[in-house]
């Protein structure tokens, strides 16, 4: 199974700029060993199960909690497909096959 998850999570009680806290979440994602892509509005991660994807969100919430954040907001989208893999790269390649190179 392949699960593509796009998520964002950030504290709502730490003022206008939350880059320091979000950076620590991204550090945790990077250290997880999962394939991921950081975008300006969130992070895309590919996992093998829904449970693994949601566990990553739970760890992200724990990172913010450890940083003293008392309230966080998260948005999550899941694309679940059995018998597939390497979909993060293949989705982009599929578009490029149709229209040529796109900005990454």
Helices and strands as residue ranges (DSSP letters): E 2-11, H 19-32, E 35-39, E 42-47, H 50-66, E 72-81, H 87-99
